[in-house]
Amino acid sequence: MSLETQERLFERFFKVRSNDNSNGLGMAITKAIIELHDGTIKVDSKPQIGTSFTISLPRNNTRHTD
């Protein structure tokens, strides 16, 4: 994954290829949901090796009733 792709990956409507059937929302929605839970998501990509995503969520024993 290129550095530019990594920098823009979580932008709404960002797509690597314009000819695919995606709408470019999946990673933006994923990040938004994680952040709603006070978490973070990070991407680490090395060309010809692979890409890893790290999701961190706080440990919280509070139950929400809403």
C-alpha positions in Angstrom: 0.0 0.0 0.0 1.5 3.3 -1.0 2.2 6.1 1.5 -0.5 8.2 -0.2 -3.1 5.4 0.2 -2.2 5.0 3.8 -2.6 8.7 4.5 -6.0 8.8 2.7 -7.3 5.4 3.6 -9.8 6.6 6.2 -11.2 9.5 4.1 -14.9 9.1 3.1 -15.2 8.2 -0.6 -11.5 7.4 -1.1 -10.9 4.6 -3.5 -7.7 3.1 -4.8 -9.3 2.1 -8.1 -12.0 4.1 -9.7 -13.3 1.1 -11.7 -14.4 -1.1 -8.8 -17.9 -1.4 -7.3 -17.1 0.0 -3.9 -18.2 3.4 -2.6 -15.2 4.2 -0.6 -17.0 4.3 2.8 -15.9 1.1 4.5 -12.7 2.2 6.2 -14.2 5.6 7.1 -17.2 4.0 8.8 -14.9 1.5 10.5 -12.8 4.3 11.9 -15.9 6.3 13.0 -17.3 3.4 14.9 -14.0 2.7 16.7 -13.6 6.4 17.6 -17.2 6.4 19.0 -15.9 3.8 21.5 -12.9 6.0 22.3 -10.6 3.7 20.3 -8.0 4.1 17.6 -7.2 2.3 14.4 -3.7 2.4 12.8 -2.4 1.0 9.5 1.2 -0.3 8.9 2.0 -1.3 5.4 5.3 -2.4 3.9 5.5 -2.8 0.1 5.9 -6.5 -1.0 5.4 -7.6 2.6 1.9 -6.8 3.7 -0.5 -4.5 5.6 -1.5 -4.7 9.2 -4.3 -2.9 11.0 -4.2 -2.3 14.7 -7.4 -1.5 16.6 -7.2 -0.4 20.2 -10.3 -0.1 22.4 -10.3 1.0 26.0 -11.1 -1.6 28.6 -14.3 -0.3 30.2 -16.6 -2.2 32.4 -19.4 0.4 32.3 -22.6 -0.7 30.7 -24.6 1.7 28.5 -28.3 1.4 28.7 -29.2 3.7 25.8 
